[in-house]
Amino acid sequence: MKILSKLLITALALLVVTELIPGFFVESFYIAVIVALIFGVINITIKPIITILTLPIHLLTLGLFSFVINALMLWFISSFVSGFVIESFLVALIGAFVLAVLSFIGNKLIESESR
């Protein structure tokens, strides 16, 4: 149940990012769920490897480089999911930041409701 709620929060956050940031476009809720699912799988499988490989940069930026990694992953996902468009890397970087903030807030709200 926890995984499903995180997936839905990420999908809803993607739709909010679409409304807030020009150049970041998700066609429908269905596409947002697919993107959230792919993003979650990539975060579980590939992101730890990339994080270890870029550990010196992570340490120098105090972990802020993870936004760059998330932006690159979102930009990569937009290259093969039709209905999900990110126009540039800067848009992806801003979108990754807003997505992280919205997901954090949504997960904290769900967590506080379950107590």
HELIX and SHEET records of a PDB file:
HELIX    1   1 LYS A    2  LEU A   20  1                                  19    
HELIX    2   2 PHE A   29  THR A   45  1                                  17    
HELIX    3   3 LYS A   47  LEU A   53  1                                   7    
HELIX    4   4 LEU A   55  LEU A   60  1                                   6    
HELIX    5   5 PHE A   65  SER A   78  1                                  14    
HELIX    6   6 PHE A   89  GLU A  113  1                                  25    
SHEET    1   A 2 PHE A  24  VAL A  26  0                                        
SHEET    2   A 2 PHE A  84  ILE A  86 -1                                        
END                                                                             
